[in-house]
Amino acid sequence: MYGVEIYANTKPSHLDKLMKLNNKLLKILQCKPITTPIRELYKTYNTLVITDHHKQQLLLFVHKFIHRPELLPEIFINTKFFTFNDEIHKYLY
């Protein structure tokens, strides 16, 4: 799962191939039929589907950026990596 934030943003076909291979592997490891729902396979191992894991990692990154920037490498702290709404307009929420 190392680097999922980056490689999950590549061509969809690359991620699709990885997901299919991962799903086949889980079915083989669990001796499940081909019709087994994917979520059930991942639930057995108490893990997330790759796309869900990607979303989780992105949300954790944004949370660190906003609330705990000292945990990130300097490159993210010293650059304008995100533009916040209040930098664009001054409307109240």
RATA-V425049 format. One record per residue. N is the residue number from 1. SS is DSSP state (A for helix, B for strand, O for the rest). OMEGA is omega as a letter, one per 20 degrees, with the letter a starting at -180 (NA if undefined). D_CENTER is the distance of its C-alpha to the mean C-alpha in Angstrom with 2 decimals. Layout:
N,SS,OMEGA,D_CENTER + N,SS,OMEGA,D_CENTER
This chain:
1,O,r,8.99 + 2,O,r,10.39 + 3,O,a,9.18 + 4,A,r,5.93 + 5,A,a,5.60 + 6,A,a,8.94 + 7,A,r,9.60 + 8,O,r,7.19 + 9,O,r,9.29 + 10,O,r,12.42 + 11,O,r,14.84 + 12,A,a,13.77 + 13,A,r,16.33 + 14,A,r,14.74 + 15,A,r,11.53 + 16,A,r,13.98 + 17,A,r,16.24 + 18,A,r,13.80 + 19,A,r,12.84 + 20,A,r,16.60 + 21,A,r,17.61 + 22,A,r,15.39 + 23,A,r,16.78 + 24,A,a,20.26 + 25,A,r,20.05 + 26,A,r,19.21 + 27,A,r,22.13 + 28,A,a,24.40 + 29,A,a,23.66 + 30,O,a,24.31 + 31,O,a,27.22 + 32,O,r,25.97 + 33,O,a,27.34 + 34,O,a,25.51 + 35,O,a,25.53 + 36,O,r,23.47 + 37,O,a,20.62 + 38,A,a,17.19 + 39,A,r,16.07 + 40,A,r,19.21 + 41,A,a,18.38 + 42,A,a,15.15 + 43,A,r,17.05 + 44,A,a,19.75 + 45,O,r,17.68 + 46,O,a,15.99 + 47,O,a,12.42 + 48,O,r,9.49 + 49,O,a,9.20 + 50,A,a,6.81 + 51,A,r,5.75 + 52,A,r,5.65 + 53,A,r,3.97 + 54,A,r,0.83 + 55,A,a,3.48 + 56,A,a,4.83 + 57,A,r,4.43 + 58,A,r,5.51 + 59,A,r,7.93 + 60,A,r,9.12 + 61,A,r,9.82 + 62,A,r,11.74 + 63,A,r,13.46 + 64,A,a,14.62 + 65,A,a,15.77 + 66,A,a,17.83 + 67,A,a,19.10 + 68,O,a,19.06 + 69,A,r,19.22 + 70,A,r,21.34 + 71,A,a,18.42 + 72,O,r,17.00 + 73,O,a,18.82 + 74,A,a,21.75 + 75,A,r,20.57 + 76,A,a,18.21 + 77,A,a,21.01 + 78,O,r,23.83 + 79,O,r,22.42 + 80,O,a,21.78 + 81,O,r,18.05 + 82,O,r,17.79 + 83,O,a,20.67 + 84,O,a,21.29 + 85,A,a,23.32 + 86,A,r,26.33 + 87,A,a,26.63 + 88,A,a,27.17 + 89,O,a,29.43 + 90,O,r,31.19 + 91,O,r,30.97 + 92,O,a,30.81 + 93,O,NA,28.23
